[in-house]
């Protein structure tokens, strides 16, 4: 037998990364705009912003993304009641398939959001430059990185772009494969999860325990934990505690409460305990986080005034 190799076509090839940022801004944040000769996309992880693409303004809510082609002017301003969390990734790609993303914006699917999370996670492993500093214009590679972490950044980004083209086609009939589980079972699981998350959001200012959730939703402890580990990659209370930290960060950015007021508003036992939990989750104390976010916002304003 004679074996012949087959070279497979690659539709999207990322040549290099320019920047990868995860911003947490004050709610009155404004960026007056810029243009550059490489691709960039902006994903709204939380909040509502108005984005300018050349002469067109559009509103993006949580879960929305917009793409800016090379040399397209773009600007941002926060217009929601909550302070926004934004992910901006810029890169060089000359693949013709990128024409799909010209003047494109849409809401990400769960799978696409997971790929964005993978990009951010691998970037933190690969780069020594912080992701939350807007003034960073070139990422620096860490001296020691996990095996292939840099390659995974590129692969996850390419996979994200390919998945987005498949998931958001224009005038093309969508082809779906057979699901591993029945649609009814998937819907039931998703509906139950959404109701539990709504319950947690409603009780964010309280201390809730696993038995309370189990009793409220008639679900066993093992099933509850399995549901969260499968969909959220953590336990139910771990997720709830993270929700509290995210709410604390929002309040700090909004500037509506001091740290003591936040402590009691979110039912932490004491200010030292709140500070300890906050630092464990974010790597910064509440005061350090407040100074960091305010400093970034003010520096950005100054650079665009």
PyMOL commands that set and color helices and strands:
alter all, ss='L'
color gray80, all
select helices_A, chain A and resi 96-101+110-126+149-167+183-202+210-217+221-232+236-254+259-265+271-282+286-303
alter helices_A, ss='H'
color red, helices_A
select strands_A, chain A and resi 16-24+30-34+39-46+49-53+56-60+64-68+74-78+85-92+105-107
alter strands_A, ss='S'
color yellow, strands_A
deselect
rebuild
show_as cartoon
